[in-house]
């Protein structure tokens, strides 16, 4: 039986946040938006076509992939502007749980 190594409750590091951002960007590329390899973790997701429906898909993806529930107050345009900002919201939610 495999165990998840999400380190829930652990203090996140910048490296952890970057790993989550990179993993998340891969999922966004393959499942939500048609993005090329030059689109990075700090690129503007809204300029690339992210919309409210895709945000809801991302929220569900975060719950499933990273075992975290973002508080409603964090589901904002600022939080979902880039993969890095989403990863920072994931780290904050993990630290608070």
Secondary structure, DSSP 8 states (H G I E B T S, - for coil): -------TTS---HHHHHHHHHHHHHHHHHHT----TT--TTS-TTTTT--HHHHHHHHHHHHHHH-----GGG-STTTTSSHHHHHHHHHHHHHH-
